[in-house]
Amino acid sequence: MRTPTHILSLTTRMILQVRPAAHGFLHRWKERARRIPDPELRRQALASIETKTFHCEGGALCGLLAGGFFREAIQFIVAYQTISDYLDNLCDRSTSQDPEDFRALHEAMLHALTPEAPTADYYRSRREHDDGGYLAELARTCQTILGGQPEYHRVAPSIRALARLYADLQVHKHVRPDEREARLKKWFENHRAGLPEMAWHEFAASAGSTLGIFCMVSHLIRKQDPLPVVEQIHKAYFPWIQGLHILLDYLIDQEEDRRGGDLNFCSYYENHERLTFRLAHFYSMAHASVADLPDAKFHHLMISGLLSIYLSDRKVSRQKDVRAIARKLLALGGAETFFFYLHCWVYRRLS
C-alpha cells in the first residue's frame, strides 16, 4: 500500500512537533498539581493527567490549524483539556452527587473562555476546597492566551456556546443514577428544535467533546480573519464530529462501564446493527460537513484519525461485538483510514 503523503506529513508533525509540545506543557501542570495542598484534590489532579494524557495529545493536533503559532494554540489546548479531565475526575469519582457542586466546578471552563472574568471559588459546594489556586491558574492561562487575540470578542459567543453545552452535560450526567436520564432527556428537549434528527443520547454525546473549541481557538490564533471560518467550524464539529468522537469513546468503554454501572450512551441503541448504522451516519455526515471548510483535508484527516485512534485501542480486541463494529467502520473509511489505523495500532503498542 502506498503511504498517502498528507497522512505521513501529519503523523511526522504529530511526533516531532505536537507530542513534544503537549508533553512539555503537561509536565508543567503535573508539577503544579503535586503542590495542591488538599490530598484528595491533589490525587484527582495527578490521576487526571497520568491516565488521560492521550486526550491532550489528540486535542493538541487541532493546534496545527494555528500554523506557525501552533505552540501557543497547544498551550491553550493542554490547559483547557487539563481543566476538563480534572473536573471529570472530580465528578466521576466524587465525594458529592450535588448538581450545584458540578455547576460551580464547571464555571472554571466558562471563565477560561472569558478573559475579563474574575476567577471564583469553584469548590464552594463541596467538602474539599484547598487546591492552592491550581484550577484558577489553569483558567487564567487560557484567559491570557485568548485575551491576547484582538479578534476574540467576535468569535467568543460561538466558542462559549459549545462550552456551555459541555458544562450542562457534565452536570446532568453525574447526578444520582435515578435522576440523570430524566435530566438528560429534558435538556435535549430544550435544544431539540435547532438540531438535525437524532436521539437524546446522541445529542448528549455531541455536547461532550472539546474538539470544536480547540479547532475554533486554533484558527483564531492563526491571525487570519476568524469570524466566517470559526462559524463554519462550529457547524461542522457540532454535532457530527463531536458526536462521532464521544460515541466512539463510549463504544470501546462498554464492557468496563457495564462492570462499573456507569452511564454509556451506546447502551441506548436497541441493537448492534442500529449502533453501527448510526456511527456510520455520524461518520458520513462529519465528512460532508467539513467539505467546504478551508483546510478541509486536515479536517477529513481528523475524522479518519478519530476512527483510527479509538478502534486501535486494546479494549476493542477484548469485546467481540465491538470488534465486529470496528471492522465495518474501518471498511467504511477505506484505505486511508486503514493506514492511519495501522499507524495508531503500532504507536499504541510501542509507546
KETI-546334 format. One record per residue (C-alpha): x, z, y; residue number from 1; residue in one letter. Coordinates in Angstrom, 1 decimal, padded with zeros to 4 digits. Layout:
<atoms>
ATOM        u        w        v   vexvo   tidren
ATOM        X        Z        Y     NUM        A
...
</atoms>
This chain:
<atoms>
ATOM        u        w        v   vexvo   tidren
ATOM    000.0    000.0    000.0       1        M
ATOM    001.4   -001.0    003.4       2        R
ATOM    001.6    002.0    005.7       3        T
ATOM   -000.6    001.5    008.9       4        P
ATOM    001.8    001.7    011.8       5        T
ATOM   -000.6    003.7    014.0       6        H
ATOM   -001.0    006.3    011.3       7        I
ATOM    002.8    006.6    010.8       8        L
ATOM    003.1    006.9    014.6       9        S
ATOM    000.6    009.7    014.7      10        L
ATOM    002.0    011.6    011.8      11        T
ATOM    005.5    011.3    013.3      12        T
ATOM    004.3    012.7    016.6      13        R
ATOM    002.5    015.5    014.8      14        M
ATOM    005.7    016.5    013.0      15        I
ATOM    008.1    016.0    015.9      16        L
ATOM    006.1    017.0    018.9      17        Q
ATOM    002.7    018.6    018.2      18        V
ATOM    003.6    021.1    015.5      19        R
ATOM    006.7    022.5    017.1      20        P
ATOM    004.9    022.9    020.5      21        A
ATOM    001.9    024.6    018.9      22        A
ATOM    004.0    026.9    016.8      23        H
ATOM    006.1    027.8    019.8      24        G
ATOM    003.1    028.9    021.8      25        F
ATOM    001.5    030.6    018.8      26        L
ATOM    004.7    032.6    018.2      27        H
ATOM    004.5    034.0    021.8      28        R
ATOM    000.9    035.1    021.2      29        W
ATOM    001.8    036.6    017.9      30        K
ATOM    004.5    038.7    019.5      31        E
ATOM    002.0    039.7    022.3      32        R
ATOM   -000.6    040.7    019.6      33        A
ATOM    001.9    043.0    018.0      34        R
ATOM    001.8    045.1    021.2      35        R
ATOM   -002.0    045.7    021.1      36        I
ATOM   -002.5    049.5    021.1      37        P
ATOM   -005.7    049.7    019.0      38        D
ATOM   -004.8    049.4    015.3      39        P
ATOM   -008.0    047.6    014.3      40        E
ATOM   -007.8    045.1    017.2      41        L
ATOM   -004.1    044.5    016.5      42        R
ATOM   -004.8    043.9    012.8      43        R
ATOM   -007.5    041.4    013.5      44        Q
ATOM   -005.5    039.6    016.2      45        A
ATOM   -002.5    039.2    013.9      46        L
ATOM   -004.6    038.2    011.0      47        A
ATOM   -006.4    035.5    013.0      48        S
ATOM   -003.0    033.9    013.9      49        I
ATOM   -001.5    034.3    010.4      50        E
ATOM   -004.4    032.9    008.4      51        T
ATOM   -005.7    030.3    010.9      52        K
ATOM   -002.6    028.6    012.2      53        T
ATOM   -003.9    025.3    010.9      54        F
ATOM   -006.8    025.5    013.4      55        H
ATOM   -004.2    025.4    016.3      56        C
ATOM   -002.2    022.7    014.6      57        E
ATOM   -005.2    020.5    014.1      58        G
ATOM   -006.6    021.1    017.6      59        G
ATOM   -003.2    020.5    019.1      60        A
ATOM   -003.4    016.9    018.0      61        L
ATOM   -006.0    016.4    020.8      62        C
ATOM   -003.2    017.2    023.2      63        G
ATOM   -001.7    013.8    022.6      64        L
ATOM   -004.6    012.4    024.8      65        L
ATOM   -002.8    014.0    027.7      66        A
ATOM    000.1    011.5    027.4      67        G
ATOM    003.3    012.8    029.0      68        G
ATOM    001.5    016.1    029.8      69        F
ATOM    000.9    016.9    026.1      70        F
ATOM    002.8    020.3    026.2      71        R
ATOM    000.5    021.6    028.9      72        E
ATOM   -002.6    020.5    027.0      73        A
ATOM   -001.3    022.1    023.8      74        I
ATOM   -000.6    025.3    025.7      75        Q
ATOM   -004.3    025.4    026.7      76        F
ATOM   -005.5    024.4    023.2      77        I
ATOM   -003.4    027.1    021.5      78        V
ATOM   -004.6    029.8    023.9      79        A
ATOM   -008.2    028.8    023.7      80        Y
ATOM   -008.2    028.4    019.9      81        Q
ATOM   -006.5    031.8    019.6      82        T
ATOM   -009.4    033.3    021.5      83        I
ATOM   -011.8    031.6    019.2      84        S
ATOM   -010.1    032.6    016.0      85        D
ATOM   -009.6    036.2    017.2      86        Y
ATOM   -013.2    036.6    018.2      87        L
ATOM   -014.4    035.0    014.9      88        D
ATOM   -012.4    037.7    013.1      89        N
ATOM   -013.9    040.5    015.2      90        L
ATOM   -017.4    039.2    014.5      91        C
ATOM   -016.9    038.2    010.8      92        D
ATOM   -015.1    041.4    009.8      93        R
ATOM   -016.8    043.5    012.4      94        S
ATOM   -017.4    047.2    012.8      95        T
ATOM   -020.6    046.0    014.6      96        S
ATOM   -023.6    043.7    014.0      97        Q
ATOM   -024.8    044.1    017.6      98        D
ATOM   -025.6    040.7    019.3      99        P
ATOM   -024.8    042.3    022.6     100        E
ATOM   -021.4    043.1    021.4     101        D
ATOM   -020.8    039.5    020.2     102        F
ATOM   -022.2    038.1    023.5     103        R
ATOM   -019.8    040.4    025.5     104        A
ATOM   -016.8    039.3    023.4     105        L
ATOM   -017.6    035.6    023.9     106        H
ATOM   -017.7    035.9    027.6     107        E
ATOM   -014.0    035.5    027.3     108        A
ATOM   -014.4    031.9    026.2     109        M
ATOM   -016.6    031.0    029.2     110        L
ATOM   -014.3    032.9    031.6     111        H
ATOM   -011.3    031.0    030.2     112        A
ATOM   -013.0    027.8    031.4     113        L
ATOM   -013.8    029.2    034.8     114        T
ATOM   -010.6    029.5    036.9     115        P
ATOM   -012.3    031.6    039.6     116        E
ATOM   -013.9    034.1    037.3     117        A
ATOM   -012.5    037.6    037.0     118        P
ATOM   -011.9    038.9    033.5     119        T
ATOM   -014.2    041.6    032.2     120        A
ATOM   -014.4    044.5    029.7     121        D
ATOM   -015.1    042.3    026.7     122        Y
ATOM   -015.2    045.3    024.4     123        Y
ATOM   -017.8    047.2    026.3     124        R
ATOM   -020.3    047.2    023.4     125        S
ATOM   -018.0    048.1    020.6     126        R
ATOM   -016.1    051.1    019.3     127        R
ATOM   -012.6    049.6    019.7     128        E
ATOM   -011.5    049.0    023.3     129        H
ATOM   -007.8    049.0    024.0     130        D
ATOM   -006.2    045.6    023.4     131        D
ATOM   -003.7    046.2    026.1     132        G
ATOM   -005.0    043.2    028.0     133        G
ATOM   -004.5    040.7    025.2     134        Y
ATOM   -007.8    038.9    025.4     135        L
ATOM   -007.8    038.8    029.2     136        A
ATOM   -004.3    037.4    029.1     137        E
ATOM   -005.4    034.6    026.8     138        L
ATOM   -008.3    033.8    029.1     139        A
ATOM   -006.1    033.8    032.2     140        R
ATOM   -003.6    031.4    030.6     141        T
ATOM   -006.4    028.9    030.2     142        C
ATOM   -007.7    029.6    033.7     143        Q
ATOM   -004.2    028.9    035.2     144        T
ATOM   -003.9    025.6    033.4     145        I
ATOM   -007.4    024.4    034.4     146        L
ATOM   -007.0    025.8    037.9     147        G
ATOM   -004.0    023.5    038.4     148        G
ATOM   -006.2    020.4    037.7     149        Q
ATOM   -007.6    019.1    041.1     150        P
ATOM   -010.5    017.3    039.3     151        E
ATOM   -011.5    020.1    037.0     152        Y
ATOM   -014.6    021.1    039.1     153        H
ATOM   -016.0    017.6    038.4     154        R
ATOM   -016.0    017.9    034.7     155        V
ATOM   -016.3    021.7    034.2     156        A
ATOM   -020.1    021.6    033.6     157        P
ATOM   -019.7    019.3    030.6     158        S
ATOM   -016.9    021.4    029.1     159        I
ATOM   -018.6    024.7    029.7     160        R
ATOM   -021.8    023.3    028.1     161        A
ATOM   -020.0    023.0    024.8     162        L
ATOM   -018.6    026.5    025.2     163        A
ATOM   -022.0    028.0    025.8     164        R
ATOM   -023.3    026.4    022.6     165        L
ATOM   -020.3    027.7    020.7     166        Y
ATOM   -020.8    031.2    022.0     167        A
ATOM   -024.6    031.1    021.2     168        D
ATOM   -023.8    030.1    017.6     169        L
ATOM   -021.3    032.9    017.2     170        Q
ATOM   -023.9    035.5    018.4     171        V
ATOM   -026.7    034.2    016.2     172        H
ATOM   -024.8    033.7    013.0     173        K
ATOM   -023.0    037.1    013.0     174        H
ATOM   -026.1    039.3    013.3     175        V
ATOM   -027.6    041.1    010.3     176        R
ATOM   -028.3    038.7    007.4     177        P
ATOM   -032.0    039.3    007.5     178        D
ATOM   -032.1    038.2    011.2     179        E
ATOM   -029.7    035.3    011.5     180        R
ATOM   -031.6    032.4    010.0     181        E
ATOM   -034.7    033.1    012.2     182        A
ATOM   -032.5    033.3    015.3     183        R
ATOM   -030.7    030.1    014.5     184        L
ATOM   -033.9    028.2    013.9     185        K
ATOM   -035.4    029.4    017.2     186        K
ATOM   -032.2    028.5    019.0     187        W
ATOM   -032.4    025.0    017.5     188        F
ATOM   -036.0    024.5    018.6     189        E
ATOM   -034.9    025.3    022.2     190        N
ATOM   -032.5    022.4    022.1     191        H
ATOM   -034.3    020.0    019.8     192        R
ATOM   -035.7    017.7    022.4     193        A
ATOM   -032.3    016.5    023.5     194        G
ATOM   -030.9    015.9    020.0     195        L
ATOM   -030.9    013.0    017.6     196        P
ATOM   -032.8    013.6    014.4     197        E
ATOM   -031.1    016.4    012.5     198        M
ATOM   -031.8    019.7    010.7     199        A
ATOM   -031.3    023.1    012.4     200        W
ATOM   -028.2    023.9    010.3     201        H
ATOM   -026.6    020.6    011.3     202        E
ATOM   -027.2    021.4    015.0     203        F
ATOM   -025.6    024.8    014.4     204        A
ATOM   -022.6    023.1    012.7     205        A
ATOM   -022.2    020.7    015.6     206        S
ATOM   -022.0    023.7    018.0     207        A
ATOM   -019.3    025.4    016.0     208        G
ATOM   -016.3    023.1    016.8     209        S
ATOM   -013.9    023.3    019.8     210        T
ATOM   -012.6    019.7    019.3     211        L
ATOM   -014.8    018.2    022.1     212        G
ATOM   -013.5    020.8    024.6     213        I
ATOM   -009.9    020.1    023.6     214        F
ATOM   -010.3    016.3    024.0     215        C
ATOM   -012.0    016.6    027.3     216        M
ATOM   -009.4    019.0    028.7     217        V
ATOM   -006.6    016.9    027.4     218        S
ATOM   -008.0    013.8    029.1     219        H
ATOM   -008.3    015.8    032.3     220        L
ATOM   -004.7    016.9    032.2     221        I
ATOM   -003.7    013.3    031.8     222        R
ATOM   -004.2    013.0    035.6     223        K
ATOM   -006.4    009.9    035.4     224        Q
ATOM   -009.9    009.7    036.8     225        D
ATOM   -011.6    012.1    034.3     226        P
ATOM   -015.3    012.0    035.1     227        L
ATOM   -016.6    008.9    033.2     228        P
ATOM   -014.4    009.4    030.2     229        V
ATOM   -015.0    013.1    029.9     230        V
ATOM   -018.7    012.4    029.8     231        E
ATOM   -018.2    009.8    027.1     232        Q
ATOM   -016.1    012.2    025.1     233        I
ATOM   -018.8    014.8    025.3     234        H
ATOM   -021.5    012.5    024.0     235        K
ATOM   -019.2    011.2    021.2     236        A
ATOM   -018.0    014.6    020.0     237        Y
ATOM   -021.3    016.4    020.2     238        F
ATOM   -023.0    016.3    017.8     239        P
ATOM   -021.4    013.7    015.5     240        W
ATOM   -017.6    014.5    015.4     241        I
ATOM   -018.0    018.3    015.8     242        Q
ATOM   -020.8    018.3    013.2     243        G
ATOM   -018.7    016.4    010.7     244        L
ATOM   -015.8    018.8    011.4     245        H
ATOM   -017.7    022.0    010.7     246        I
ATOM   -019.8    020.6    007.8     247        L
ATOM   -016.5    019.7    006.1     248        L
ATOM   -015.2    023.2    006.7     249        D
ATOM   -018.3    024.7    005.1     250        Y
ATOM   -018.2    022.1    002.3     251        L
ATOM   -014.9    023.3    001.0     252        I
ATOM   -015.8    027.0    001.5     253        D
ATOM   -018.9    027.0   -000.5     254        Q
ATOM   -017.6    028.9   -003.6     255        E
ATOM   -015.9    031.7   -001.6     256        E
ATOM   -019.0    032.0    000.7     257        D
ATOM   -021.2    032.4   -002.3     258        R
ATOM   -019.0    035.1   -003.7     259        R
ATOM   -018.9    036.9   -000.3     260        G
ATOM   -022.6    036.4    000.5     261        G
ATOM   -021.6    034.6    003.7     262        D
ATOM   -023.7    032.1    005.6     263        L
ATOM   -022.8    028.5    004.7     264        N
ATOM   -024.6    025.6    006.4     265        F
ATOM   -024.0    023.3    003.4     266        C
ATOM   -026.1    025.5    001.2     267        S
ATOM   -029.3    024.5    003.1     268        Y
ATOM   -029.3    020.9    001.7     269        Y
ATOM   -031.8    020.5   -001.2     270        E
ATOM   -029.2    018.9   -003.5     271        N
ATOM   -025.6    017.5   -003.6     272        H
ATOM   -027.0    013.9   -003.1     273        E
ATOM   -028.6    014.9    000.2     274        R
ATOM   -025.4    016.7    001.3     275        L
ATOM   -023.3    013.7    000.5     276        T
ATOM   -025.7    011.4    002.3     277        F
ATOM   -025.7    013.5    005.5     278        R
ATOM   -022.0    013.9    005.5     279        L
ATOM   -021.6    010.1    005.2     280        A
ATOM   -024.2    009.7    008.0     281        H
ATOM   -022.2    012.0    010.3     282        F
ATOM   -019.0    010.2    009.4     283        Y
ATOM   -020.5    006.8    010.2     284        S
ATOM   -022.1    008.0    013.5     285        M
ATOM   -018.9    009.6    014.5     286        A
ATOM   -017.0    006.3    014.2     287        H
ATOM   -019.8    004.4    016.0     288        A
ATOM   -019.8    007.0    018.9     289        S
ATOM   -016.1    006.5    019.8     290        V
ATOM   -016.0    002.7    019.5     291        A
ATOM   -016.3    002.2    023.3     292        D
ATOM   -014.0    005.1    024.4     293        L
ATOM   -010.6    004.5    025.9     294        P
ATOM   -008.1    005.4    023.2     295        D
ATOM   -010.7    004.5    020.6     296        A
ATOM   -008.0    004.0    018.0     297        K
ATOM   -006.9    007.7    018.5     298        F
ATOM   -010.4    009.0    018.1     299        H
ATOM   -011.0    006.9    015.0     300        H
ATOM   -007.9    008.4    013.6     301        L
ATOM   -009.1    011.9    014.5     302        M
ATOM   -012.3    011.2    012.4     303        I
ATOM   -010.3    009.9    009.4     304        S
ATOM   -008.0    012.9    009.9     305        G
ATOM   -010.9    015.3    009.5     306        L
ATOM   -011.8    013.9    006.1     307        L
ATOM   -008.1    013.9    005.1     308        S
ATOM   -007.3    017.4    006.3     309        I
ATOM   -010.3    019.1    004.7     310        Y
ATOM   -010.6    017.1    001.5     311        L
ATOM   -006.9    017.6    000.7     312        S
ATOM   -007.4    021.4    000.7     313        D
ATOM   -006.6    023.2   -002.6     314        R
ATOM   -010.2    024.6   -002.5     315        K
ATOM   -011.6    021.1   -003.3     316        V
ATOM   -009.9    020.9   -006.7     317        S
ATOM   -011.4    024.2   -007.8     318        R
ATOM   -015.1    023.1   -007.2     319        Q
ATOM   -016.4    020.3   -009.4     320        K
ATOM   -019.3    019.3   -007.1     321        D
ATOM   -017.1    019.3   -004.1     322        V
ATOM   -014.5    017.1   -005.9     323        R
ATOM   -017.3    014.5   -006.6     324        A
ATOM   -018.4    014.6   -002.9     325        I
ATOM   -014.8    014.2   -001.7     326        A
ATOM   -014.3    011.1   -003.8     327        R
ATOM   -017.3    009.4   -002.3     328        K
ATOM   -016.3    010.3    001.2     329        L
ATOM   -012.8    009.1    000.8     330        L
ATOM   -014.1    005.8   -000.6     331        A
ATOM   -016.2    005.5    002.5     332        L
ATOM   -013.2    006.0    004.7     333        G
ATOM   -011.2    003.1    003.0     334        G
ATOM   -007.5    002.6    002.6     335        A
ATOM   -006.6    004.0    006.0     336        E
ATOM   -008.3    007.3    005.3     337        T
ATOM   -006.9    007.4    001.8     338        F
ATOM   -003.3    007.0    003.1     339        F
ATOM   -004.0    009.8    005.6     340        F
ATOM   -005.4    011.9    002.8     341        Y
ATOM   -002.2    011.4    000.7     342        L
ATOM   -000.1    012.4    003.6     343        H
ATOM   -002.1    015.6    004.2     344        C
ATOM   -002.1    016.4    000.4     345        W
ATOM    001.7    016.3    000.3     346        V
ATOM    002.1    018.1    003.6     347        Y
ATOM   -000.2    021.0    002.5     348        R
ATOM    001.8    021.5   -000.8     349        R
ATOM    005.2    021.3    000.8     350        L
ATOM    004.6    023.4    003.9     351        S
</atoms>
